[in-house]
Amino acid sequence: MSRSPYRSLTRRQLITRGAALAAAPALVSPWALAQDKFPNRPITLIAPWPTGGSSDAVMRAFAEAAGRALGGTVIIENKPGAGGTLGANAMVNAKPDGYLLTQLPLGIYRIPHMQKTAFDPVKDLTHIVCLTGYTFGLAARPDAPYKTLQEMVAYAKAHPGQVNYGHTGTGTTPHLAIEEFAAKAGIVLQDIPYKGSAEILQAILGGHIPLMSGTMEFAPHVMAGKLKLLATLGSKRNKAFPDVPTVKESGWDTVTESPWGIGGPKNMDPALVKILHDAFKKTLDDQRVQDTLDKFYMPTVYMNTAEYTAYAARTYAAEKATIDRLKAAGKI
């Protein structure tokens, strides 16, 4: 007969060991105990934009590749409106189980400084991974009296308040990026808000405005010679326009890349966050994802969970400073 390993223990020792064993599961999160089963149903990824646009197409490419990496399915749910904040809104009351995620566009760090929102972008979200970003640029009509950004600044200084530019709406990134640049360049530009890129393109191609600030929807018109791209606003040149300098290269320290990535509700288990981070990071090696990013002129902008979380806090604070300055100047 085999001897029990507990036979030689005293009653006090048995009680102590039993209590420790009983308490052990409490030291491990419920999710971590079942992590080998994730995902066991489809994951919903919110795209806070309409179907059919560039953001929607890129999100679907990421979702398909992430599903393969996870061995499951990632389904896109479109929630357009409210400046791209409806995905962040949905996270406030969502379970932190990894089955409801959202894209985190730059606007979620800005809009709470402009109006009341249901979420705090730093406290109410888990920033899982940053993947890419929008490319912004300043384009002019070919017949404008300037061919470079430096010439435009000189012209604006010689004609204060007489240079107009269109953008996608007050408080949007194409608006605030140019206002930041104008402040550093010491010029005053008259901004004209439009409802979207289609309206801006119609206005500039029709000769109603000489300049436009926006994302790369203007790229086909630049390639066709109908518009002149004066500068892009990223930290490095866009590979689709290698001969076009950035604003920073042109002499003004303004960088706007609008990075975005994937987030979830607060209080997500770190082990779950790592699984999701690793899966979405792997999508950046997928050729179909890279082809889709190239199609819409979106660069790879990778940040891991810690970097993305720190970026969110910095950006939230920086956006407040920008909004406060523009409010004081009467720009918004």
C-alpha positions in Angstrom: 0.0 0.0 0.0 1.4 3.4 -1.0 1.8 5.9 1.8 0.0 9.2 1.5 2.3 12.2 1.2 0.2 14.0 3.8 0.3 11.2 6.5 3.3 12.7 8.3 1.9 16.2 8.4 0.5 17.6 11.6 -3.1 18.8 11.7 -2.0 22.4 11.7 0.1 21.8 8.6 -2.7 20.1 6.8 -5.1 23.0 7.6 -2.5 25.5 6.4 -1.8 23.6 3.2 -5.4 23.1 2.4 -6.2 26.8 2.9 -3.3 27.7 0.5 -4.5 25.3 -2.1 -8.1 26.6 -1.8 -6.8 30.2 -2.2 -4.5 29.5 -5.2 -7.2 29.8 -7.9 -8.0 33.3 -6.6 -4.5 34.4 -7.5 -5.2 33.7 -11.2 -7.8 35.6 -13.2 -10.8 33.7 -14.4 -9.9 34.7 -18.0 -6.3 33.4 -17.7 -7.6 30.0 -16.5 -9.6 29.7 -19.8 -7.3 31.5 -22.1 -6.7 28.4 -24.3 -10.4 28.7 -25.4 -10.1 32.3 -26.7 -11.7 33.0 -29.1 -14.6 30.6 -29.0 -17.0 32.9 -30.8 -16.7 35.7 -33.3 -15.0 39.0 -32.2 -16.8 42.2 -33.2 -14.5 45.1 -34.3 -16.2 48.4 -34.6 -15.3 50.7 -37.5 -16.7 54.1 -36.5 -17.1 55.2 -40.2 -19.5 54.4 -43.1 -19.1 51.4 -45.3 -17.3 51.8 -48.6 -14.6 54.3 -47.5 -10.9 54.0 -47.1 -11.1 53.4 -43.4 -13.7 50.7 -43.8 -11.6 48.9 -46.4 -8.5 49.0 -44.3 -10.4 47.8 -41.2 -11.8 44.9 -43.1 -8.3 43.9 -44.3 -7.1 44.0 -40.7 -10.1 42.0 -39.4 -9.7 39.3 -41.9 -5.9 38.9 -41.2 -6.5 39.1 -37.4 -9.1 36.4 -37.6 -6.6 34.1 -39.3 -3.9 34.9 -36.7 -6.3 34.2 -33.8 -7.8 31.0 -35.4 -11.3 32.6 -35.3 -13.4 35.2 -36.9 -13.3 39.0 -36.6 -16.5 40.8 -37.8 -16.6 44.5 -38.7 -19.6 46.5 -37.4 -19.9 50.0 -38.8 -21.0 52.7 -36.4 -20.6 56.0 -38.3 -21.2 59.4 -36.8 -20.2 61.7 -33.9 -16.8 62.3 -35.4 -15.7 58.7 -35.1 -16.3 58.4 -31.4 -19.1 55.9 -31.4 -16.7 53.0 -31.1 -15.1 54.5 -28.0 -18.6 55.1 -26.6 -19.5 51.5 -27.0 -16.5 50.4 -24.9 -17.8 52.2 -21.7 -20.3 49.5 -20.8 -18.7 46.6 -22.7 -17.4 43.5 -21.0 -13.5 43.4 -21.0 -13.5 39.9 -22.5 -12.0 40.7 -25.9 -15.1 40.1 -27.9 -15.9 43.7 -28.6 -13.1 46.0 -29.9 -12.9 49.2 -31.8 -10.7 51.4 -33.9 -9.3 54.3 -32.0 -9.1 57.3 -34.3 -7.3 60.5 -33.3 -10.5 62.4 -32.7 -11.3 60.5 -29.5 -8.5 62.4 -27.8 -9.7 65.8 -29.1 -13.5 65.8 -29.1 -13.8 65.3 -25.2 -12.1 68.8 -25.0 -14.7 70.3 -27.3 -17.9 68.7 -26.0 -19.2 66.3 -23.4 -18.6 62.6 -24.1 -19.5 59.4 -22.3 -15.9 58.2 -22.3 -12.5 59.3 -21.0 -10.0 58.2 -23.7 -7.3 57.5 -21.1 -9.3 56.0 -18.2 -12.1 54.1 -20.1 -10.1 52.3 -22.8 -7.5 49.7 -23.2 -5.0 50.7 -25.9 -4.0 47.3 -27.4 -1.9 48.1 -30.4 -1.3 50.9 -32.9 -1.2 49.8 -36.6 -1.3 52.6 -39.1 -2.3 56.3 -39.6 -3.7 58.7 -42.0 -1.5 60.8 -44.3 -2.4 64.5 -44.4 -1.2 67.1 -46.9 -1.7 70.6 -48.1 -2.6 70.8 -51.8 -3.0 73.9 -54.1 -4.4 74.6 -57.5 -1.8 74.6 -60.2 -2.6 78.2 -61.0 -2.0 79.4 -57.4 0.7 82.1 -57.1 3.0 79.7 -55.3 4.5 76.4 -56.1 6.1 75.5 -52.8 5.2 75.7 -49.1 7.9 78.4 -48.6 6.4 80.5 -51.4 2.9 80.1 -50.0 4.1 81.3 -46.6 5.8 84.3 -48.2 2.6 85.1 -50.2 0.4 84.8 -47.0 2.7 87.2 -45.2 2.5 89.7 -48.1 -1.3 89.2 -48.2 -2.4 88.7 -44.6 -5.8 87.2 -44.1 -6.3 86.8 -47.9 -5.3 83.2 -48.4 -8.2 80.7 -47.9 -8.0 77.0 -47.4 -10.7 74.3 -47.2 -10.8 71.5 -44.6 -13.2 68.8 -43.4 -14.7 70.6 -40.5 -14.0 72.8 -37.5 -11.9 70.9 -35.0 -10.9 68.1 -37.3 -7.3 67.1 -37.8 -7.0 68.7 -41.3 -8.2 72.0 -39.7 -6.1 71.9 -36.5 -2.9 70.7 -38.3 -2.9 73.7 -40.6 -3.7 76.1 -37.8 -0.7 74.7 -35.8 1.5 75.1 -38.9 0.2 78.6 -39.6 0.9 79.7 -36.0 4.5 78.4 -36.2 4.9 80.0 -39.7 3.6 83.4 -38.4 0.8 83.6 -41.0 -2.9 84.0 -40.9 -5.0 81.8 -43.1 -8.8 82.0 -43.6 -10.2 78.5 -43.0 -13.4 77.3 -44.8 -15.0 74.2 -43.3 -16.7 71.7 -45.6 -18.7 68.5 -44.8 -16.2 66.2 -46.2 -13.4 65.6 -48.8 -15.8 65.3 -51.7 -17.0 68.8 -51.1 -13.5 70.2 -50.7 -12.3 68.6 -53.9 -15.3 70.0 -55.8 -14.5 73.5 -54.4 -10.8 73.5 -55.2 -11.1 71.8 -58.6 -13.9 74.4 -59.4 -11.6 77.3 -58.5 -13.5 78.4 -55.4 -10.6 78.0 -53.0 -6.8 77.9 -53.8 -5.8 75.5 -51.0 -7.1 72.4 -49.3 -6.0 70.4 -46.2 -7.0 66.8 -46.1 -6.2 63.2 -46.3 -4.9 61.5 -49.5 -8.3 61.6 -51.3 -6.6 64.3 -53.4 -3.8 62.0 -54.5 -5.4 61.0 -57.9 -5.8 64.7 -58.8 -2.2 65.4 -57.8 -1.1 62.5 -60.0 -3.3 63.8 -62.9 -1.7 67.3 -62.6 -4.9 69.0 -61.5 -3.5 69.8 -58.0 -0.1 70.6 -56.6 0.9 68.9 -53.4 2.9 71.5 -51.4 3.8 69.3 -48.4 2.7 66.3 -46.3 2.4 66.5 -42.6 3.9 63.2 -41.4 7.3 62.6 -39.8 8.7 61.2 -43.1 7.8 61.6 -46.8 5.0 59.5 -48.2 6.3 56.8 -50.4 3.6 57.6 -53.1 5.1 61.1 -53.3 8.8 60.8 -52.6 9.7 64.2 -54.1 7.2 66.1 -51.9 8.8 67.4 -48.6 7.1 67.3 -45.2 6.1 70.5 -43.5 8.9 69.8 -41.0 11.5 69.4 -43.7 10.3 72.7 -45.2 11.2 74.5 -42.0 8.3 74.3 -39.5 8.2 71.8 -36.7 4.7 70.4 -37.3 4.1 66.7 -37.6 0.6 65.2 -37.9 0.3 61.5 -38.6 -3.0 60.7 -36.9 -2.0 57.2 -35.8 -4.7 54.8 -35.1 -5.0 51.3 -33.7 -7.2 48.8 -31.9 -8.7 49.2 -28.4 -11.1 47.6 -26.0 -12.8 48.4 -22.7 -10.8 49.2 -19.6 -9.7 46.4 -17.1 -8.9 43.8 -19.8 -6.7 40.9 -18.6 -3.1 41.5 -19.6 -2.8 38.0 -20.9 -5.8 38.6 -23.2 -4.4 42.0 -24.3 -1.1 40.2 -25.3 -2.9 37.7 -27.4 -4.8 40.4 -29.2 -1.7 42.6 -29.6 0.3 39.7 -31.1 -2.5 38.8 -33.5 -3.0 42.3 -34.8 0.8 43.0 -35.0 1.1 39.9 -37.1 -1.4 41.4 -39.6 1.2 44.0 -40.5 3.2 41.1 -42.2 0.1 40.1 -44.3 0.6 41.1 -47.9 -3.1 41.8 -48.5 -3.0 44.2 -45.5 0.0 46.0 -46.9 -1.5 46.2 -50.3 -4.7 47.8 -48.9 -2.6 50.3 -46.8 -0.6 51.3 -49.9 -3.9 51.7 -51.9 -5.0 54.3 -49.5 -1.6 55.9 -48.8 -1.6 54.8 -45.2 1.9 54.1 -43.6 2.6 51.5 -41.0 2.7 53.1 -37.6 3.3 50.4 -35.0 3.2 50.9 -31.3 3.0 48.1 -28.7 0.6 48.2 -25.8 2.8 50.2 -23.5 3.8 52.7 -26.2 0.3 53.1 -27.4 -1.0 53.7 -23.9 1.6 56.4 -23.3 0.9 57.9 -26.6 -2.8 58.2 -25.7 -2.0 60.1 -22.5 0.4 62.5 -24.3 -2.0 63.1 -27.1 -5.0 63.7 -24.9 -3.0 66.4 -23.0 -1.6 67.9 -26.3 -5.0 68.1 -27.9 -6.3 70.0 -24.9 -3.5 72.6 -25.2 -4.3 73.0 -29.0 -8.0 73.3 -28.4 -7.5 75.9 -25.6 -5.2 77.9 -27.9 -7.6 77.9 -30.8 -10.5 78.8 -28.6 -8.6 81.8 -27.3 -7.8 82.8 -30.8 -11.4 82.5 -31.9 -10.6 79.8 -34.4 -13.1 77.3 -32.9 
